[in-house]
Amino acid sequence: MKRRILPAALLVVAAVAVSLFLVLRGDGRVRQAQTTDVTPEIVVDARLLPRTIGFGDTLSAVVDVTVDRRRVDPDSVRIRQEFTPWGQLARPAQTRQDSADTSFLRTTYLLRCVIGPCVPPRETYQLEFDPVVVSYRLLDGGKTESVETRWPVLVTHSNIVDADLERREAVTTPWHADLLSMPAATYRISPGLMRGLLFAATILLGLAGVAFAFKAMPTREPEPEPEPEPEPEPALPPLELALILLTDEQQANGAADRRRALELVAEEMEARGEFPLARRARMMAWSEDTPTLAETSGLAESVRAQLALLEPEEVEEDESEENGDAPPP
């Protein structure tokens, strides 16, 4: 009896040992949900939540980094990761907790893939992302180091079973949509109200355009009145012009102008009864030699002095004529 029990017990123990070995070796990699890399100054954990998903499900990839604040600058920690062809649904969420000697940094990625490269080629498919690279800077010397950590294996299940593939129509159209269970469309603003608001906005914009166009039209300003012509300067008496010619050095006709001016002075002096000045001016006008500027200027000064003496008498005569008094005999 004992001889039969002992071999049976040995077989049971061997079977259990083989089962445990197969579980730990063969299925251990599939069950792995977290990988960890440890260095003297940093610890990096990479986790996938959940580890087993169906095609099109949302996946969370979490990277936990614990650093020794005495050896590593926590602000220098950078994570480089590529999940292609998986797409990120949002920006990575980052949290940080600091203690006296350590800093804990967590980065969470939300991933999903619904395109062809992510379709499992069979019912169950194992996928492993590219390793995550964490870089940091040491406080001693400022050297930049990096550590590479592998992700756990992700198990993806297909939503199509073998029975569906046996049917031809399932092969040609493996994707189906349940339109009856789709919720009704909802709107923040009802279509009718939105249509009215857009119509009103169109009218307002049209009116604003007309107003801006009318304002931008150029306006015709009234023509300014022509400026009045300046009053002509009072003409000088002929005698004054002649005296100016006698004292001016620059004349267009030189001696001829002076002789004509001297003759005019002679005639004016004769008319005023100043015969000595009239004879003097005529002699200079008809002299053989051309009179010099000094001679004509001296004559002009004598004439102006004589005219200054005659002006008060002329003024008195004019006033007496205005008052009706007869001039003295």
Buried (B, 14 or more C-beta within 10 A) or exposed (E): EEEEEEEEEEEEEEEEEEEEEEEEEEEEEBEBBBBEBEBEBBBBBBBBEEBBBEBEBEBEBBBBBBBBBEBBBBEBBEBEBEBEEBEEEEEEEEEEEEEEEBBBBBBBBBBBBEEEEBBBEEEEBEBEBEBBBBBBBBBEEEEEBEBEBBBBBBBBBBBBEEEBEEEEEBEEEBEEEEEEEEEEEEEEEEEEEEEEEEEEEEEEEEEEEEEEEEEEEEEEEEEEEEEEEEEEEEEEEEBEEBBEBBBBEEBEEEEEBBBBBBBBBBBBBBEBEBEEBBEBBBEBBEEEEEBEEEBBBBBBEBBEEBBEEEEEEEEEEEEEEEEEEEEEE
